[in-house]
């Protein structure tokens, strides 16, 4: 069945008029991304040609998706907005709170036992406010969205950075913080700086061991983790049309790893096949009626340099399989070049685990291709050298792959079939021996490989690859194994080679599922009650933040973060996920992973009131108790990674008034603004070096806070000397209103009062 078909028809019915009007205003042909953006303007038909990377624009997204870890805070905020029902179709997906340990059935039951309070809260709030609820075990949010909700030409926001996965079906799907989602749930416009455009022309066709995953691993190597910031990446060309819809989804999914606002592909036959295979014939029929509007104009793709801010060209016929890592998803190494690189850098070549799944690579096609490699290991009498873990993307995928014998092949290699959930990808992995913190290597088909992310061990070297390459390397047990050239010794002492993987774009017998795990909300939720216990360790009703104000003097340095500081460093996942609905408890993990620039240690900073070194959260609480504001200083691309707004809410809760860095990742900067904080950048990056451990900060002209106007900061050092520097910001007048009111949510409540 097709969810929300009337909404989709409405999007399509207005698209021709709005896109044609936009072409006249802009005065040229349009990319796909531009067509979708101009069709979703809050004010309707465009009268303005927006400047990319400059103009803030109000949009009207079609739908919202939330995963359970971020949904808690998003819904706690929405409960304060004064609305009886969400304004657009919204879903909640329970996929983050299930720990992988023993196997699917036991792990799922343990999660239900341990997190029933949270699941019941999410279910009741969903029921009350008209939100679709996907139960624990139903699947990973982005795979479920691709199978049920994504549609060509649509616009969606989601409280997870990998919402961008839906670009595989031609959407503009963007990861946001919960406060952004609350705006749209409450029927208000959603604001975004009009993105720049990066075009990726794909020629040729994939073959052999090369997979769609290798496209984005190559792009990540080219653009790095911040090269896509503020831009939409649009893939086109004959090579793009040759990819499956789920393969396109994989590529779009990892666009989050280059900082891109989102990524997308034009509507084509592969998308139509996927829509029909997943029971959405009506969506495909409607899309076919306006197919020319659901892809970029021919003139754009014929001469892309004229229309995109940057163009990259990749020949799929020449593309090699890649391994990216360790510790960052943009460190790209073609298979066959790993021996020298790993030896030089001291990366362990022995592989302990191979993990297949996550929202990036858990489709039927992914599992079938990986299983074709695993089947060879069985048939060729190979003994696998690494352990295997499999996370199917959804109950529909799990049920269908079980029916077709695919999961059985993995089980013949003693693989653990984990729950249809994120599991190890987001730190929900109870890995035996990880607490010993031994240096080791794993390989997975996930998207991120930051330090400690999978198993909590800072010495686990995680490498990202396609599912079929994960299978091959796990079977060999060697990071530098090249299945194109290398042989293996089987149980009979014979030399054998693995043949090229094969698989199915879609199940030959069609998809099937007994219980997909979906609960529809009741028609009238006014009688549904929501219970949050006052002594709960998992959930806490929110108290509105008070405005920071325009007189910030005597603020103390909390931490000067050194090097990479992602949302994992600011607010870790893993075991901390259990507190995602309790702001005070989750704040005990604030910045505990950040490296202090002065002693190069984590979670050890100087309390200027006592001179004693202690944990970052404890020091922040001490400043807050003494009514002393604090400041965080950081490096480039601060807040890279997840959309988790906890990384902004925790500092706000513990008295941090400003985060001053060389540059921000997009979502985190927005999250800081939404929570009524100052997210500022050094006008002169070298001023980062001026910051000393005992510094005090005075903001000299916050009373003149205005768009496009620098702020002035006085830095008072311990010896009494001072430096006065300039700080840049990207706040517009609406965002300054958020600051003045204490948060964006406070402003919503005020307007709805």
N, C-alpha and C positions, 0 to 999 in steps of 0.2 A: 504493500500500500504506500501511497505517497502522503506524507504528513504535510499539512498546511498548504494544500494545493491552491486554494483560493488566494492566499498571499502571493504564491509564486506567479499565478496568472496576473495578479495586479502589478507585480514588478515588470513582467513582460509587456503588459498592455500599454504602459507608459514609456517604455524604453525607446521606441522609434522616435516619438516626438521629442523626448528630452535629449537624446543623442544627436538628432538632426539639428536641434537648436544649439547645442554645445558646439557642433562643427562650425556653425555660422559665427558664433561668438569668438571662438578660438581662431577661426579662419584657416583651418587645415584639417587633413585627415586625423583620426584619433587612434591611439593604442587601445587595447582591450581594457587596461587598467583605467584609463581616462573615461572610457564609455561607462564603466561600472560606477566610478566616482561621480560623474556628472548625473547619472541616473538616480543617485541616492542623496542628492542635495536636500537638506532640510527645507529650504525655501522653494523647492520645485525646479521649474525650468530655469536654466542658468542665464543670467544677464551679464556675467562677469567671466573673463578668462583668468583663471587663478594662476599665480606665479608659484612654480614648483619650489619647494624648500623655503618659502617665505610666508605665504598667506595661510592663516588659520581659517579653517572652513568647517561649518556645521553640517553633519551628515545624519541620515536616518537609516541605520542598519535594519535589516529584515529580521534578524533573530540573534539570540544569545545562547552560548553554551558555557556551562560551568562544571569544573570537576570538584570532587568532594572536599579536597584540601583547601581550595580557594573559595568554594561556594559558601563555606561557613561564614567567613568574614563578609563576603558580598551580601549574603542574605541578612546577616545581623545588621548591616548598614541599611539594606532595603526596608527592613522592618521599621526603621525610623523615618522613612520618607513620607509616611502618611497616605499610602496608596492601597486600594483594596485588591488590585490585581495587576500583574505585569502587563505592560503596554504592547509588547511584542512577544512572539513565540519564544519560549525559554526552556532549556532543559538542564537538569543536574545529573551528573554521571559519577557513580561511586567506583573509582578505579585506583585512587592513590593510597588508600588506607589499608591495603591488603599486603601483608608481608610474605615474601617468597621464602619458604624454608623447607617444608616437607613434601609439598605437592598440592595440586589444586584443591581437592576436597577438604583436606585437613586445614590448609592455609586459609581457605575461604571461611570455614566454620570458626577458626580462631579469630579472624578479623571481625566477624559478626558478634562473637562473644565479647571481644575487647572494645569494639567501637559502636556497639548498639545504640548508645546514647546519642552519638553523632549522627548515625544513619537515621534514627527515629526523628531527630530534629530536622534533618534535611528533608525527609519524607513528609513530615507534617507541614513544614513551611512551604514546600512545593505544592502540597494539596491545597493549602489555604490561599495561595496567591496565583494559582493557575499554571503551575510549572510542571512539565513532564519530568518524571523521575525514573532513572535507570538504576536498578538495584545493584548491590555488590555482586560481581561475577558476570554482569551483563557485557562488560567489555571496556576497552580503553576509549576514553571520550572521543578521540579524533578518528578512530576507526569506526566507531558507532555513528558519528556525525557523517562520515563519508558514505556509509551504507544507507543512511536514513534521511538526512536533512540537507546535505550540501547540494547546491544546484547551480548550473552555469549562469553567470551574470548576477548572482546574488551578492549581498554584502552581509557579513556576519562578524560579530566580535565575540571573544571568549576569554574567560579568566584563566588562560593558560597560554604561554608563549607559542606553543605548537598548534594553536588554533589555525595557523597558516596552512596546515595539512590540507584543508578543504580547497585550496587552490588547485588541487588535482582534479577537481570537477569544475574548474573555471570560475571560482568565486574570488572576491576580494575578502579574505577572512583574516582578521587582525587580533593578535593577543593584546589584552589590556589588563589593568588592575581592576579589582572589584568595584571601586568607586566609579570608574568609567561605565561598567556594566549597570550600576545602579541608576545612572543618568538615563540610560535607554530603557531600563525596566520601568522607570517612573514616567516615561513618555516625553522625555526631554531630548534635545539634540545632543549628538556626540561630536566632540571637537577633535580635529586632527589637522596638523600642518600638512598642506597639500604636498604629497610626496614627490620626490624626484623619481626618475624612471631609468632603470637599468635593463637593457635588452640583452637576452642571451639567445643567439642564433644557433640552433642545433642542426647540423647536417649529418649525412650518413645514417647508419643504423647499428644498434648494439648487436654484438654477437659473442659467442663463446662465454668466457668467464666474466665479461663486463656487464654490469647491471645498472639500472637507473640510479642506485645509490652512488655509483662512481661519478655520475655527472655532478652531483652537489658536493662530493668530496673534492673534486677537481675545482669547482667554483670557489669553495671555501679556501682552498689553497691559493687561488688567485686574489680574492677580495679580502681575505683575513676576517677575523671575528668582528670587525667594525666597518668593513668596506661597504656594506649595504645599508648602513644607518641612514634613516630618513628617506629610503627609497623603496619602491615596489620593483621587484624583479619579474620581468615578463619573458617567458620562454616561447620561442616560435621557430618555424622552419619545418622542413620535411622530417627532420629527426625528431622533433617534438611530437608530430602526428604519429610516429611509429611506436611511441611509448604507450603502455597501458595506463588506464586511469589511476590505478593504485601506484604504478611506477611514478607517475606525475606527482601523486600525493607525497611520496617519499622525498622527491626533490624539493617540493614546496615546504614540507615539514622542516627540513634542515636549513631552510632560508633563515630561520630564527638564529642559527649559529653564525650567520654573517651580519646579524643586526638588522636585517631587512624588515621593513614594515610588514610586508607580506610578499608572496610570490604567486604567480598564476600562469595558466595556459589557456589558449583559446579553445572553444568548444569544437570537438571533432568526433569522428566515428567511434574512437575508443571510449570517450565519455558516454556516448549514446549506448554502446554495448553494456557498459557498467550500470547505467541507470536502469536499463531493461532487465539486466540480470538480478538486480536488487529490488525488483518489483515496482519500479517507478516509470512504467510505460507512459503515463499521462504527462510526467515532467519532460520526458524525451520528446513526446509529440509536440508539446508547447514550445520547447527549445528549438525544434526543427523549423517552426514557423518563422522564427526571427534569427536564424543561425548566423546570418551576416553581421548581426549586431552583437553576437556573443564571442567575437574574436576581433583582433585588430584589423584595421583597414589594409587592403592589399598594398597601397602606396607606402604604408609604414614599414611593412615587412620587406618590401622591395628595396627600400633605401633607409635602413634603420638609423644610420648616423644622423639623419636630419631630424629625427623625432625622439630619440632617447638621449639622456644625458651621458650615457656610457654604453658601449656595445662590446660584448664578448662573443667570440665564435668558437664552438667546439665541434669537432668532427667525431661523431660517435663511432665511426668505423675504425678510428685510430686510437680511441680512448682506452687506456689500460685500467685494470682493477687497481684500487687504491686502498691503503690503510692510513687512517688519520689519527695522530696522537703521538705520544701520550699527553695527558693533562690539558689539552686544548684541541678543539675539533677542527682547527684550520691548519695543523701541521701535517701536510699531505705527502705521502710517500707512495709512489707506484710500486705494486708488487714486483719483486725482482730486484729492487734497490734497497731492500730492508737490511740485508746482512751487514753491509758496510756501515749504514747509518746507525743501526742499533748497537753494533760493536763500538763504534766511535763514542756514542753517548752513554754506554753502560746500561742499555735497556735489556732486561732479562729476555732471552730468546725462548725459554721454555714457557709454553702457554698452559695455564692451570684450568681455565674455564673458557667455554664458548657459549655465548648467550644470544639467542635468537628471539626477536619479538620487539616490543615497545610500540608506541604510536607510529614510529617511523617505518617499520618493516615487519608487519604481522598480518599481512593479507593472505588470501588463499594462494596467490601467485608466489609470494615470498616463501611461504612454508613448503609449497610443492617443489620449488626449485632447490631449496636447501635439502629437502627430503630426497631428491634425486641424487644428491651427493652422498647423503647418509646411506642410501640403498646400495651404492657402490661399495661402501665400506663393509657392509654386511656380505654382499655377494663376492667380494674379492678377498674375504677373510682377513680384513684389517682389524687390528685392535686399536681402538681410539685411545689417544694419549691424554686428552683433556676431558674434563667433565662437561656435560651438556645441560643447558637449561632452555626451555621453550615457553614463551608467553604468547598464546594466541591472542589476536587483536579483539575478538568479540566472541560471544557465545555462538553467533551464526557461523563464524569462521571455524571455531573449535568443533562444533557439531558436524559441520560439513567435512572438515579434514579428518575427523575421527571416522565418519561414515566411509570415506574414500581410502582409508588405510594409511593416511599420511602420518598421523601421530604414532601409529604402531611402528612405523619404520624407525622413528627416533627412539621409541621405547626399547627397540631391539639393541640399541646402543647404550641402554641404561640412562637415557635422558630423563631429567625430571620435567614433567609437564606441569608448569605452574598455572595459577589462576589467570583467567582473562583479565589482566590488570597490568599496571605499570611495573610493579615489582622492582627488580634490581636497577632499572633505568633511573629511578628517582630515589635510590637509597633504601628502598623497602626490600632488603635482602639480608636475611640472617645467615651470613656466610660463615661456615665453620672455620675457625682459626683466624678470622680477620682481626680479632683483638690482639693478636701477636704482632701485628704491624710489620710483617715480613715483606721484603721486596719481592714482587711477583708481577706477572703479566696475565691479563685476560683480554679476550677479543669479543666484541659484541656488535650487534646491528642497531644499536641505539643512536642517539643524536649527540649526547654530551658525554664528556669524559674528564670533567674537572677532578682535581684531587679530592679524594674521600667520597666522591659522589655515589658510586655503586655500592660499596661495602663498608665505608667508614675508615678504610685503611689508607693513610696518605701515601703509602709506598706501593699501592696497586697501580701498575701502569696499564691503563685501559686504552685499547685501540678500536677505532670505529671502522666497520667494513660492511659489505653487503651480506645478506644471510647465507648465500651460497659460499662466499669466501670464508665466513665465520665457520661454516661446517667443515670446509677443507682444512683450514688451519687447526681447528680443534681436533680433527682426526689425526693430523700429523703431529700435533703437540708442539709445533715450531712456528714462531712468529715469522720467520723468514722463508717459510715454505712457499714455493711458487708452483701451483698445480699445473701451470702451462708447460713447465719444463722438468719438474722434480719427480723422482720416483720414490715409492714407499716399499718397505719390506713387510710382507704379510705373514700370517701364522705358519705357513709352509716354507718360509724362507725365500719366497719368490719376490722378484721386483715387479711391482705393478704401478700403473699410473691412473689417476682419476680422470675420467672423461668429462667433457664439458657438461655443465648442468642443463637440465631440461625442466620444463614446468608448464603450467596451464595459466593463461591470463585469467580465466574464469572457470569454475567447476564444470566439467563436461556434463555432469548430471544435474547441474543447477544448484543453487544454495538451498539449504534446508535448516530448520531449527524448530525445536519443540517449544521452548520458552525463551524468547529473546531477552526477557528480564525487564520489561517496560511496564510502569504504572502510570496511567493517565490520571490527571487531577480531577477531583469532583467538580461538577458544574458550578456549584455555589460553595465557596470556601469560608463564608462568614462564620459558620459554626465550628470550624476547625480550631482547636486550641493548641497553643505552642507552649511547652513547658521547659524552662531553663532553670535548673536548681541553683540557688544562691551559693551553695557550697561545691558546685561542680568543678572538677579539675580540667574538664574538656571544653566547656562552653562558658562564656561570660557575656552578658549583655553589655553593650557599649555605652560609655559615657562620652558625650560630645566634647571634642577638644576645644579649649579656650584659645582665642586668638593670641599669637605670639606678640603682636603689637609692633610699634615703630620705634621703641626705645630699648634696643638690645645693646647693653653695655656689660662689660665684665664677664663675657662668656669664656669658658675654659676649653682648651683643646682636650677632646676626649681621646681621639686616636688620629694619627696620621698614617693612613693605610699605604703600604708599599706594594707597588706592582699590581698584578691582576686582583681585582676585588669584585667578584661576581655576586649574584643574589645568594649563591650557595655559601659564600664567605660571610655575607651579612645576616642571613637567616637560613641556617641549614635545614635540609629536609630529613630523610631517614627517620630516626626515632622521634624527632621533634614534630613530625607531622601530627602526632596525637594532640598537640596543643594549638592547632591552627584556628580553633574557634575560641581560644582564651587568650586575649591580648596580653594580660599581665604575665601569664606563665610562659608563653612563647617568647616573650621579651628577654627571658633568661638565656636565649641563644644569640642575642644581638651582637653581631660583629666578632663572634668568638673565633671565626676562621680567618679574619683579616690579619695580615702581617703588620706588626707595629714597626714603622720605619726607623725607630730609634734603637730598638734592641733586636730586631728581626725575629721576634717571637710572636706567637699567636696568643690572644686572650691574656695579655699581660701589659697593662698600661699604668702610667703614673697618676695617682690621685693628687692633684695639686693642693688640695685642702689638708692632706695629711703627710704627703711625701712618700706614701707607701704604694708599692705596686700591687695591683690586683686585677681581677677579671674585668673585662669591659662592661658587662651589664651591671656589676656591683659598683663600679666607679661611677657609671651614669646615674645609678639610683642614689648614690651618695650626693652627687651634685644636685639632683632633683630635690632631695630632702632638705638641702641647704638653700634651696631656691636660687641656685646658680645655673644659668643656661650653659649648654655645651655645644661644641662644634666638631664636626667630622671633616677631615681633609682626605682627598683621594687622588688617584692617578687617572690615566686614560680609560675610557669606556667603562667607567664606574657603574656598577649595577647590571653588567652584562648577564644574560641568561634568562632565567624564569621571569614570568610576569608577577610573581608573588608580591602582593602589596604589603605583606608583613615586613618586608625589608625597608619599607618606608614608615609603616605604622609603629614599629617597635622603637626606632629612634625618636619619633614624635612622642610616644607614650613615656619615654624615659628622659624627656627634657632636652633633646637635641633640637636646636633651632635652625641650624643651617648645615648643609653639606656642600663643601667647596672642593671642586675637582678640576682636573684638566679637561675632561670631557665625559659626557654621560651616555649610557645606553638609553634609547628612546623611552621604553616603557617605564623604567625606573625614574627617569626625570619627571614624567607625567605623574607617577604615583606620589612623588614628593610634593608636587604642586597640589594634587588633590587633597592631601592631608594637611594643607595649610602651612607647609614648611618652605624654607628658602633653599632652592636647588640652584647653585651658582657655579660659574666657571671662572678660572683665573684669566683675566684679560691678557696677562703675560704669563705663559706657562712656567717660566723660570721662577715665578714667585712661589711656586710650590716649595722650592728649596729654602725660602726664607723662614718657613714655619719651623719653630723650635718646640721642644718637648714641654716647656713650662709657659707657653704663650697664653695670653689673654687677648680677647678680641672685642673691639668696639665698632659697631656699625654706625657710621657718622651721618648718613643721610637717608635712613629708611623712611623718614617722613616724606621723602620726595620719590618714593618707589613708583616708577612709571614705565610703560612700555618703551623699549629701545633706549633706555637711559641707564648707564652704568651705576653701580653702587660703590661706595667708598668704604674700605675697611681699614681700621687702624689696628696694627698688630703690636702689642706691648710685650716685650721680651722680659725675661727674669731680671736682667741687669738694668732695667729701666729704659733701655733704648727702644726706639719705635720705628716701624716701617708703615707707610701708608700706601695701599695698593688699590687698584681698580678691579672690580668683578663684573663679569658679563652675566646676563640672564636672558631667557627667551619668553618671559611672562607677557601675555597680552592683558588687556584691561579686565576681561572676565576672570582670568587666573589670579590677578592681583586682588580681585574681589574674594576669591576663595581664601587667599592669605589673610585678608582683613577680617573675614568672618570666622576664621579658625579652621575651616575645611570646606571642600565643595559640598559635602553632605549638609553642613550647617546652612549653607545657602539654599539648598533644595528645600530643607525643612522650613526655612524662613519664607520662601516663595509659595510653599504649599499651605502655610498656616492660615 
